[in-house]
Amino acid sequence: MSRPVVLYRGSLKSCNYRCSYCPFSKRRASEIELQEDRERWLRFVDSLVGENPRRQYKALMVAPYGEALIHPWYLEGMARASRAAWMDAVGAQTNLSFSPEDFCSHFRQSGGRVGKLRLWATFHPEMVEEEEFAEKCKRLWEAGISLCAGSVGVPENIPRLRRLRKLLPRDIYLWVNKMDGLRRPYTEAERQEFLKIDPFFWRELLTVYADPAQCRQRMFVESDGKWRVCNIGKTMEGSWYGQESGQRREDKGKRECGRVRCSCYLAYGGRNHWTNEILFGPYPVFRIPGRVKAVFLDIEGTLMPCRNETEEEGILQTIRTLAEEKTKLFFATTLPFEDARRRCKKIWQLFDGGVFAGGAHMFWRNKDQSRQHVYPIDSRYLSQVKALEKEYGFRLLTYQKGGDLYKLTLLRPHGRPWREDEEERLFLSLKPASPKEIRWIREKNCLQIVASQARKENGIRMICEWLGISLKEAAAAGDSAEDQEMLKLFLTPEQESDSIDSVTDNNN
């Protein structure tokens, strides 16, 4: 899932724009205040990547009150952070009120790695015209900088946002934030207009209830070193620089919040939930879509069951949006084909097939053709397993395709889960059972036998080959031990330990 990220606010409370609604446009920072902000920022960067670096954090996001990137020390600090080998991404929220060429030149001269740079650019209609803003975005994008752009969803600004969308390159995502000061719900016509501009605008309208357990991969640090879960969290957890209270609590993985709901993108978009990573990559806080060509999703514990109606609605909308964006959707499940179809009947038609039975059965379809493959198991195991039904108290289910037996399920009543020692004894009683021929999948009251090659990761490789895409163009989500090797397909070797930690957190 999402990888560890730290967000930094800073003491800067001034901006070079004069938007009527913004309190930070009403004052100018003194030289003393700017010097203090510089010292605090550089101290933070030093603590992040200096002599005793915080290597567990793989990305840095500057989320200031005012405008940070007009001050050279922020570019210099971000450049230094980007040079750290373990740091994957460095970015900031900005109004783009600077020359793209001067910005890139200063960042490069400071030793910055442009390929790691991420910008969240906000369009302010009171201060800049669409043409100028879009042109700056385009020049930064052509310079190799990843960025998103967006604005508050003011209904009166819909024509201007439509125009901005037309002016921007299609690869630059244009987001729309819900207008908190509207004091009324959006009309259906307004909602549809904003969805045409931002296909993910529906996320702004969901009520996402706070869940600190999903915030273990991020930390929001103020200029004085105090940290909390996120930008709107009420509870301060400790000190970034402290050796005791703050760090100790962080190491235990505890998080407090004090909020009822996640009311802005940095709050809900930074949560460790698979929908965030599938839509926006391993660092969703930057709000830059991943735009993968194929997605593989586990069913039990991932797609369903859901903890509440809000999560269910968010998952359904995520699936629909991906389908509308022409992303190929596939299941990756231990369920057999027919069981998966019954379980997921609401969304079945949005999917192009999947990896079923733990990787024993692969299926892909499009309008013109379909393909499938099974990894068979020796039919001799059928009679041997059937002879053990009474002794172990299970009901035997068999699954075949084209005459090939590809899965045996030893099903017990819900109140009788399989124990590891029972699994081992049963395996040893089969002849000629060997890890080279078969493997077991134990899930509560189900013990499943499939071919040793039948694994989700192998099925994903096969389907990607059928589609003619690389693994770099795909993504997956799952939350069980059975999914770990599947998830590793999409990580670099350095990131594998983060993935395992994330699966462990989700199961706790």
TAMO-V915583 format. One record per residue. N is the residue number from 1. SS is DSSP state (@ for helix, = for strand, . for the rest). BURIAL is I if it has 24 or more other ideal C-beta (glycine too) atoms within 12 Angstrom, else O. D_LAST is the distance of its C-alpha to the last C-alpha in Angstrom with 1 decimal. Layout:
n=N ss=SS burial=BURIAL d_last=D_LAST
n=N ss=SS burial=BURIAL d_last=D_LAST
This chain:
n=1 ss=. burial=I d_last=14.7
n=2 ss=. burial=I d_last=16.6
n=3 ss=. burial=I d_last=17.5
n=4 ss=. burial=I d_last=17.9
n=5 ss== burial=I d_last=20.8
n=6 ss== burial=I d_last=22.8
n=7 ss== burial=I d_last=25.1
n=8 ss== burial=I d_last=28.3
n=9 ss=. burial=I d_last=30.5
n=10 ss=. burial=I d_last=33.6
n=11 ss=. burial=I d_last=36.4
n=12 ss=. burial=I d_last=38.5
n=13 ss=. burial=I d_last=39.5
n=14 ss=. burial=I d_last=42.4
n=15 ss=. burial=I d_last=43.1
n=16 ss=. burial=I d_last=46.2
n=17 ss=. burial=I d_last=45.9
n=18 ss=. burial=O d_last=47.4
n=19 ss=. burial=I d_last=45.4
n=20 ss=. burial=O d_last=46.6
n=21 ss=. burial=O d_last=43.2
n=22 ss=. burial=I d_last=41.6
n=23 ss=@ burial=O d_last=41.9
n=24 ss=@ burial=I d_last=41.6
n=25 ss=@ burial=O d_last=44.8
n=26 ss=. burial=O d_last=46.8
n=27 ss=. burial=O d_last=47.0
n=28 ss=. burial=O d_last=47.7
n=29 ss=. burial=I d_last=46.0
n=30 ss=. burial=O d_last=48.4
n=31 ss=@ burial=O d_last=48.9
n=32 ss=@ burial=O d_last=47.4
n=33 ss=@ burial=O d_last=44.2
n=34 ss=@ burial=I d_last=44.0
n=35 ss=@ burial=O d_last=44.5
n=36 ss=@ burial=O d_last=41.7
n=37 ss=@ burial=I d_last=39.4
n=38 ss=@ burial=I d_last=40.4
n=39 ss=@ burial=O d_last=39.8
n=40 ss=@ burial=I d_last=36.4
n=41 ss=@ burial=I d_last=35.3
n=42 ss=@ burial=I d_last=36.7
n=43 ss=@ burial=I d_last=35.2
n=44 ss=@ burial=I d_last=31.7
n=45 ss=@ burial=I d_last=32.4
n=46 ss=@ burial=O d_last=33.7
n=47 ss=@ burial=I d_last=30.5
n=48 ss=@ burial=I d_last=28.4
n=49 ss=@ burial=I d_last=30.6
n=50 ss=. burial=O d_last=33.2
n=51 ss=. burial=O d_last=33.7
n=52 ss=. burial=O d_last=30.1
n=53 ss=. burial=O d_last=28.2
n=54 ss=. burial=I d_last=24.6
n=55 ss=. burial=O d_last=23.9
n=56 ss=. burial=I d_last=20.2
n=57 ss=. burial=I d_last=21.5
n=58 ss=. burial=I d_last=23.0
n=59 ss== burial=I d_last=24.7
n=60 ss== burial=I d_last=26.7
n=61 ss== burial=I d_last=27.7
n=62 ss== burial=I d_last=30.5
n=63 ss=. burial=I d_last=30.4
n=64 ss=. burial=I d_last=33.5
n=65 ss=. burial=I d_last=35.3
n=66 ss=. burial=I d_last=38.5
n=67 ss=. burial=I d_last=39.6
n=68 ss=. burial=I d_last=38.5
n=69 ss=. burial=I d_last=39.9
n=70 ss=. burial=I d_last=43.6
n=71 ss=. burial=I d_last=43.1
n=72 ss=@ burial=O d_last=43.5
n=73 ss=@ burial=I d_last=41.2
n=74 ss=@ burial=I d_last=38.2
n=75 ss=@ burial=I d_last=39.3
n=76 ss=@ burial=I d_last=40.0
n=77 ss=@ burial=I d_last=36.5
n=78 ss=@ burial=I d_last=34.8
n=79 ss=@ burial=I d_last=37.0
n=80 ss=@ burial=I d_last=36.1
n=81 ss=@ burial=I d_last=32.4
n=82 ss=@ burial=I d_last=33.0
n=83 ss=. burial=I d_last=34.7
n=84 ss=. burial=I d_last=31.6
n=85 ss=. burial=O d_last=30.8
n=86 ss=. burial=I d_last=27.0
n=87 ss=. burial=I d_last=27.3
n=88 ss=. burial=I d_last=27.1
n=89 ss== burial=I d_last=28.2
n=90 ss== burial=I d_last=30.1
n=91 ss== burial=I d_last=31.2
n=92 ss== burial=I d_last=32.5
n=93 ss== burial=I d_last=33.4
n=94 ss== burial=I d_last=37.2
n=95 ss=. burial=I d_last=40.2
n=96 ss=. burial=I d_last=42.0
n=97 ss=. burial=I d_last=45.1
n=98 ss=. burial=I d_last=46.1
n=99 ss=. burial=O d_last=47.9
n=100 ss=@ burial=I d_last=45.5
n=101 ss=@ burial=O d_last=47.9
n=102 ss=@ burial=O d_last=48.0
n=103 ss=@ burial=I d_last=44.2
n=104 ss=@ burial=I d_last=43.7
n=105 ss=@ burial=O d_last=46.6
n=106 ss=@ burial=I d_last=45.2
n=107 ss=@ burial=I d_last=41.7
n=108 ss=@ burial=I d_last=43.2
n=109 ss=@ burial=O d_last=45.7
n=110 ss=. burial=I d_last=42.9
n=111 ss=. burial=O d_last=41.3
n=112 ss=. burial=I d_last=38.6
n=113 ss=. burial=I d_last=37.0
n=114 ss=@ burial=I d_last=37.7
n=115 ss=@ burial=O d_last=35.4
n=116 ss=@ burial=I d_last=32.4
n=117 ss== burial=I d_last=33.7
n=118 ss== burial=I d_last=32.2
n=119 ss== burial=I d_last=34.0
n=120 ss== burial=I d_last=33.2
n=121 ss== burial=I d_last=36.7
n=122 ss== burial=I d_last=37.6
n=123 ss=. burial=I d_last=40.9
n=124 ss=. burial=I d_last=42.9
n=125 ss=. burial=I d_last=45.7
n=126 ss=. burial=O d_last=47.7
n=127 ss=. burial=I d_last=48.0
n=128 ss=. burial=I d_last=48.2
n=129 ss=. burial=O d_last=49.5
n=130 ss=@ burial=I d_last=47.5
n=131 ss=@ burial=O d_last=49.7
n=132 ss=@ burial=O d_last=49.2
n=133 ss=@ burial=I d_last=45.4
n=134 ss=@ burial=I d_last=45.1
n=135 ss=@ burial=I d_last=47.4
n=136 ss=@ burial=I d_last=45.4
n=137 ss=@ burial=I d_last=42.2
n=138 ss=@ burial=I d_last=44.1
n=139 ss=@ burial=I d_last=45.5
n=140 ss=@ burial=I d_last=42.1
n=141 ss=@ burial=I d_last=40.6
n=142 ss=@ burial=O d_last=43.7
n=143 ss=. burial=I d_last=43.2
n=144 ss=. burial=O d_last=39.9
n=145 ss=. burial=I d_last=37.6
n=146 ss== burial=I d_last=34.6
n=147 ss== burial=I d_last=34.6
n=148 ss== burial=I d_last=34.0
n=149 ss== burial=I d_last=36.4
n=150 ss== burial=I d_last=36.4
n=151 ss== burial=I d_last=37.6
n=152 ss== burial=I d_last=37.2
n=153 ss=. burial=I d_last=37.9
n=154 ss=. burial=I d_last=41.3
n=155 ss=@ burial=I d_last=43.1
n=156 ss=@ burial=O d_last=46.4
n=157 ss=@ burial=I d_last=45.1
n=158 ss=@ burial=I d_last=44.2
n=159 ss=@ burial=O d_last=47.4
n=160 ss=@ burial=I d_last=46.8
n=161 ss=@ burial=I d_last=43.2
n=162 ss=@ burial=O d_last=44.5
n=163 ss=@ burial=O d_last=47.1
n=164 ss=@ burial=I d_last=44.6
n=165 ss=@ burial=I d_last=42.5
n=166 ss=@ burial=O d_last=45.7
n=167 ss=@ burial=I d_last=46.6
n=168 ss=. burial=I d_last=43.3
n=169 ss=. burial=O d_last=42.6
n=170 ss=. burial=O d_last=40.4
n=171 ss=. burial=O d_last=37.8
n=172 ss=. burial=I d_last=37.2
n=173 ss=. burial=I d_last=34.7
n=174 ss== burial=I d_last=36.2
n=175 ss== burial=I d_last=33.6
n=176 ss== burial=I d_last=34.6
n=177 ss== burial=I d_last=32.9
n=178 ss=. burial=I d_last=33.3
n=179 ss=. burial=I d_last=36.2
n=180 ss=@ burial=O d_last=35.0
n=181 ss=@ burial=O d_last=38.6
n=182 ss=@ burial=O d_last=39.9
n=183 ss=. burial=O d_last=39.7
n=184 ss=. burial=O d_last=39.8
n=185 ss=. burial=O d_last=37.7
n=186 ss=. burial=I d_last=38.6
n=187 ss=. burial=O d_last=41.1
n=188 ss=@ burial=O d_last=40.3
n=189 ss=@ burial=O d_last=42.9
n=190 ss=@ burial=I d_last=41.3
n=191 ss=@ burial=O d_last=37.8
n=192 ss=@ burial=O d_last=39.2
n=193 ss=@ burial=I d_last=41.1
n=194 ss=@ burial=I d_last=38.1
n=195 ss=@ burial=I d_last=36.1
n=196 ss=@ burial=O d_last=39.1
n=197 ss=@ burial=I d_last=38.7
n=198 ss=. burial=I d_last=34.9
n=199 ss=. burial=I d_last=33.2
n=200 ss=. burial=I d_last=29.8
n=201 ss=. burial=I d_last=31.4
n=202 ss=@ burial=I d_last=29.8
n=203 ss=@ burial=I d_last=26.5
n=204 ss=@ burial=I d_last=28.5
n=205 ss=@ burial=I d_last=29.4
n=206 ss=. burial=I d_last=26.0
n=207 ss=. burial=O d_last=24.4
n=208 ss=. burial=I d_last=21.0
n=209 ss== burial=O d_last=19.2
n=210 ss=. burial=I d_last=17.5
n=211 ss=. burial=I d_last=13.7
n=212 ss=@ burial=I d_last=13.0
n=213 ss=@ burial=O d_last=9.3
n=214 ss=@ burial=I d_last=11.2
n=215 ss=. burial=I d_last=13.5
n=216 ss=. burial=I d_last=12.1
n=217 ss=. burial=I d_last=14.6
n=218 ss== burial=I d_last=17.6
n=219 ss== burial=I d_last=19.9
n=220 ss== burial=I d_last=23.1
n=221 ss== burial=I d_last=25.9
n=222 ss=. burial=I d_last=29.1
n=223 ss=. burial=I d_last=32.4
n=224 ss=. burial=I d_last=32.4
n=225 ss=. burial=I d_last=29.0
n=226 ss== burial=I d_last=27.1
n=227 ss== burial=I d_last=23.7
n=228 ss== burial=I d_last=21.4
n=229 ss=. burial=I d_last=18.7
n=230 ss=. burial=I d_last=21.4
n=231 ss=. burial=I d_last=25.1
n=232 ss=. burial=I d_last=25.0
n=233 ss=. burial=I d_last=22.5
n=234 ss=. burial=O d_last=24.4
n=235 ss=. burial=O d_last=22.6
n=236 ss== burial=I d_last=23.6
n=237 ss== burial=I d_last=21.0
n=238 ss== burial=I d_last=23.5
n=239 ss== burial=I d_last=25.9
n=240 ss=. burial=I d_last=25.5
n=241 ss=. burial=I d_last=28.3
n=242 ss=. burial=O d_last=27.3
n=243 ss=. burial=O d_last=26.3
n=244 ss=. burial=O d_last=24.8
n=245 ss=@ burial=O d_last=23.1
n=246 ss=@ burial=I d_last=21.9
n=247 ss=@ burial=O d_last=20.9
n=248 ss=@ burial=O d_last=19.3
n=249 ss=@ burial=I d_last=17.0
n=250 ss=@ burial=I d_last=16.3
n=251 ss=@ burial=O d_last=15.4
n=252 ss=. burial=O d_last=12.8
n=253 ss=. burial=I d_last=11.1
n=254 ss=. burial=O d_last=12.1
n=255 ss=. burial=I d_last=13.9
n=256 ss=. burial=I d_last=16.4
n=257 ss=. burial=I d_last=18.6
n=258 ss=. burial=O d_last=21.3
n=259 ss=. burial=I d_last=21.9
n=260 ss=. burial=O d_last=21.9
n=261 ss== burial=O d_last=21.8
n=262 ss=. burial=I d_last=21.8
n=263 ss=. burial=I d_last=25.6
n=264 ss=. burial=I d_last=26.4
n=265 ss=@ burial=I d_last=25.5
n=266 ss=@ burial=I d_last=24.2
n=267 ss=@ burial=I d_last=21.7
n=268 ss=@ burial=I d_last=20.5
n=269 ss=. burial=I d_last=21.4
n=270 ss=. burial=I d_last=19.4
n=271 ss=. burial=I d_last=16.0
n=272 ss=. burial=I d_last=13.5
n=273 ss=. burial=I d_last=14.3
n=274 ss=@ burial=I d_last=16.1
n=275 ss=@ burial=I d_last=19.2
n=276 ss=@ burial=I d_last=19.9
n=277 ss=@ burial=I d_last=19.8
n=278 ss=@ burial=I d_last=21.8
n=279 ss=@ burial=I d_last=24.4
n=280 ss=@ burial=I d_last=24.6
n=281 ss=. burial=I d_last=23.5
n=282 ss=. burial=I d_last=21.0
n=283 ss=. burial=I d_last=22.2
n=284 ss=@ burial=I d_last=22.5
n=285 ss=@ burial=I d_last=23.8
n=286 ss=@ burial=I d_last=27.1
n=287 ss=. burial=I d_last=27.6
n=288 ss=. burial=I d_last=29.3
n=289 ss=. burial=I d_last=28.7
n=290 ss=. burial=I d_last=27.7
n=291 ss=. burial=I d_last=30.3
n=292 ss=. burial=I d_last=29.2
n=293 ss=. burial=I d_last=31.3
n=294 ss== burial=I d_last=28.8
n=295 ss== burial=I d_last=25.2
n=296 ss== burial=I d_last=23.2
n=297 ss== burial=I d_last=20.4
n=298 ss=. burial=I d_last=18.1
n=299 ss=. burial=I d_last=18.5
n=300 ss== burial=I d_last=15.9
n=301 ss=. burial=I d_last=12.7
n=302 ss=. burial=I d_last=14.7
n=303 ss=. burial=I d_last=18.1
n=304 ss== burial=I d_last=17.3
n=305 ss=. burial=O d_last=16.5
n=306 ss=. burial=O d_last=16.3
n=307 ss=. burial=O d_last=14.9
n=308 ss=. burial=O d_last=18.3
n=309 ss=@ burial=O d_last=21.8
n=310 ss=@ burial=I d_last=21.4
n=311 ss=@ burial=I d_last=18.6
n=312 ss=@ burial=O d_last=20.7
n=313 ss=@ burial=O d_last=23.8
n=314 ss=@ burial=I d_last=22.3
n=315 ss=@ burial=I d_last=21.3
n=316 ss=@ burial=I d_last=24.7
n=317 ss=@ burial=I d_last=26.5
n=318 ss=@ burial=I d_last=24.8
n=319 ss=@ burial=I d_last=25.9
n=320 ss=@ burial=I d_last=29.4
n=321 ss=@ burial=I d_last=29.8
n=322 ss=@ burial=I d_last=29.0
n=323 ss=@ burial=O d_last=31.4
n=324 ss=@ burial=O d_last=34.1
n=325 ss=. burial=I d_last=33.6
n=326 ss=. burial=O d_last=34.5
n=327 ss=. burial=I d_last=31.2
n=328 ss== burial=I d_last=31.0
n=329 ss== burial=I d_last=27.9
n=330 ss== burial=I d_last=26.6
n=331 ss== burial=I d_last=24.0
n=332 ss== burial=I d_last=22.0
n=333 ss=. burial=I d_last=20.9
n=334 ss=. burial=I d_last=21.2
n=335 ss=. burial=I d_last=23.1
n=336 ss=. burial=I d_last=26.9
n=337 ss=@ burial=I d_last=29.1
n=338 ss=@ burial=O d_last=30.4
n=339 ss=@ burial=I d_last=27.1
n=340 ss=@ burial=I d_last=25.6
n=341 ss=@ burial=O d_last=28.7
n=342 ss=@ burial=O d_last=28.5
n=343 ss=@ burial=I d_last=24.8
n=344 ss=. burial=I d_last=25.5
n=345 ss=. burial=O d_last=29.1
n=346 ss=. burial=O d_last=28.8
n=347 ss=. burial=I d_last=28.2
n=348 ss=@ burial=I d_last=29.6
n=349 ss=@ burial=O d_last=32.8
n=350 ss=@ burial=I d_last=31.1
n=351 ss=. burial=I d_last=29.8
n=352 ss=. burial=I d_last=32.0
n=353 ss== burial=I d_last=30.5
n=354 ss== burial=I d_last=27.6
n=355 ss== burial=I d_last=26.2
n=356 ss== burial=I d_last=25.9
n=357 ss=@ burial=I d_last=25.3
n=358 ss=@ burial=I d_last=22.9
n=359 ss=@ burial=I d_last=25.8
n=360 ss=. burial=I d_last=28.6
n=361 ss== burial=I d_last=30.2
n=362 ss== burial=I d_last=30.7
n=363 ss== burial=I d_last=32.6
n=364 ss== burial=I d_last=34.0
n=365 ss== burial=O d_last=36.6
n=366 ss=. burial=O d_last=38.6
n=367 ss=. burial=O d_last=41.8
n=368 ss=. burial=O d_last=44.1
n=369 ss=. burial=O d_last=42.3
n=370 ss== burial=O d_last=39.3
n=371 ss== burial=O d_last=38.0
n=372 ss== burial=I d_last=35.9
n=373 ss== burial=I d_last=35.2
n=374 ss== burial=I d_last=33.8
n=375 ss=. burial=I d_last=33.1
n=376 ss=. burial=I d_last=34.9
n=377 ss=. burial=I d_last=34.4
n=378 ss=. burial=I d_last=37.3
n=379 ss=. burial=O d_last=38.6
n=380 ss=@ burial=O d_last=39.4
n=381 ss=@ burial=I d_last=35.8
n=382 ss=@ burial=I d_last=36.3
n=383 ss=@ burial=O d_last=38.8
n=384 ss=@ burial=I d_last=37.0
n=385 ss=@ burial=I d_last=33.8
n=386 ss=@ burial=O d_last=35.8
n=387 ss=. burial=O d_last=37.5
n=388 ss=. burial=I d_last=34.2
n=389 ss=@ burial=O d_last=33.3
n=390 ss=@ burial=O d_last=34.7
n=391 ss=@ burial=O d_last=33.5
n=392 ss=@ burial=I d_last=29.8
n=393 ss=. burial=O d_last=30.0
n=394 ss=. burial=I d_last=29.0
n=395 ss== burial=O d_last=30.7
n=396 ss== burial=I d_last=31.4
n=397 ss== burial=I d_last=31.1
n=398 ss== burial=I d_last=32.9
n=399 ss== burial=I d_last=32.8
n=400 ss== burial=O d_last=35.8
n=401 ss== burial=I d_last=37.2
n=402 ss=. burial=O d_last=40.9
n=403 ss=. burial=O d_last=41.3
n=404 ss== burial=I d_last=38.5
n=405 ss== burial=I d_last=35.8
n=406 ss== burial=I d_last=32.5
n=407 ss== burial=I d_last=29.8
n=408 ss== burial=I d_last=29.6
n=409 ss== burial=I d_last=27.0
n=410 ss== burial=I d_last=26.9
n=411 ss== burial=I d_last=25.7
n=412 ss=. burial=I d_last=25.1
n=413 ss=. burial=O d_last=24.8
n=414 ss=. burial=O d_last=21.4
n=415 ss=. burial=O d_last=21.5
n=416 ss=. burial=O d_last=22.0
n=417 ss=. burial=O d_last=19.2
n=418 ss=. burial=I d_last=20.4
n=419 ss=. burial=O d_last=19.8
n=420 ss=@ burial=O d_last=19.9
n=421 ss=@ burial=O d_last=23.3
n=422 ss=@ burial=I d_last=24.8
n=423 ss=@ burial=I d_last=23.9
n=424 ss=@ burial=O d_last=25.6
n=425 ss=@ burial=O d_last=28.6
n=426 ss=@ burial=I d_last=29.1
n=427 ss=@ burial=I d_last=29.0
n=428 ss=@ burial=O d_last=31.6
n=429 ss=@ burial=O d_last=33.9
n=430 ss=. burial=I d_last=34.3
n=431 ss=. burial=O d_last=37.2
n=432 ss=. burial=O d_last=37.3
n=433 ss=. burial=I d_last=33.4
n=434 ss=. burial=O d_last=32.4
n=435 ss=. burial=O d_last=29.5
n=436 ss=. burial=O d_last=32.3
n=437 ss=. burial=O d_last=32.8
n=438 ss== burial=I d_last=29.7
n=439 ss== burial=I d_last=25.9
n=440 ss== burial=I d_last=23.4
n=441 ss== burial=I d_last=20.4
n=442 ss== burial=I d_last=18.5
n=443 ss== burial=I d_last=16.6
n=444 ss=. burial=O d_last=16.4
n=445 ss=. burial=O d_last=20.1
n=446 ss== burial=I d_last=21.3
n=447 ss== burial=I d_last=22.6
n=448 ss== burial=I d_last=24.2
n=449 ss== burial=I d_last=26.9
n=450 ss== burial=I d_last=27.9
n=451 ss== burial=I d_last=30.0
n=452 ss=. burial=O d_last=28.7
n=453 ss=. burial=I d_last=29.4
n=454 ss=. burial=I d_last=27.4
n=455 ss=. burial=I d_last=24.3
n=456 ss=@ burial=I d_last=23.0
n=457 ss=@ burial=I d_last=24.0
n=458 ss=@ burial=I d_last=27.5
n=459 ss=@ burial=I d_last=27.8
n=460 ss=@ burial=I d_last=26.9
n=461 ss=@ burial=I d_last=29.6
n=462 ss=@ burial=I d_last=32.1
n=463 ss=@ burial=I d_last=31.7
n=464 ss=@ burial=I d_last=31.9
n=465 ss=@ burial=O d_last=35.0
n=466 ss=@ burial=I d_last=36.4
n=467 ss=@ burial=I d_last=35.9
n=468 ss=. burial=O d_last=37.4
n=469 ss=. burial=O d_last=34.6
n=470 ss=. burial=O d_last=32.7
n=471 ss=@ burial=I d_last=29.0
n=472 ss=@ burial=O d_last=29.4
n=473 ss=@ burial=O d_last=30.3
n=474 ss== burial=I d_last=27.3
n=475 ss== burial=I d_last=23.5
n=476 ss== burial=I d_last=20.6
n=477 ss== burial=I d_last=17.1
n=478 ss=. burial=I d_last=14.5
n=479 ss=. burial=I d_last=10.8
n=480 ss=. burial=I d_last=11.0
n=481 ss=@ burial=O d_last=12.5
n=482 ss=@ burial=I d_last=15.8
n=483 ss=@ burial=I d_last=15.8
n=484 ss=@ burial=I d_last=15.5
n=485 ss=@ burial=I d_last=19.2
n=486 ss=@ burial=I d_last=20.1
n=487 ss=@ burial=I d_last=18.3
n=488 ss=@ burial=I d_last=20.1
n=489 ss=. burial=I d_last=23.4
n=490 ss=. burial=I d_last=23.2
n=491 ss=. burial=I d_last=22.5
n=492 ss=. burial=O d_last=25.0
n=493 ss=@ burial=O d_last=24.5
n=494 ss=@ burial=O d_last=23.6
n=495 ss=@ burial=I d_last=20.7
n=496 ss=@ burial=O d_last=19.0
n=497 ss=@ burial=O d_last=17.0
n=498 ss=@ burial=I d_last=15.6
n=499 ss=@ burial=I d_last=14.6
n=500 ss=@ burial=O d_last=12.7
n=501 ss=@ burial=I d_last=10.8
n=502 ss=@ burial=I d_last=10.1
n=503 ss=@ burial=I d_last=8.9
n=504 ss=@ burial=O d_last=6.5
n=505 ss=@ burial=I d_last=5.3
n=506 ss=@ burial=I d_last=5.5
n=507 ss=@ burial=O d_last=3.8
n=508 ss=. burial=O d_last=0.0
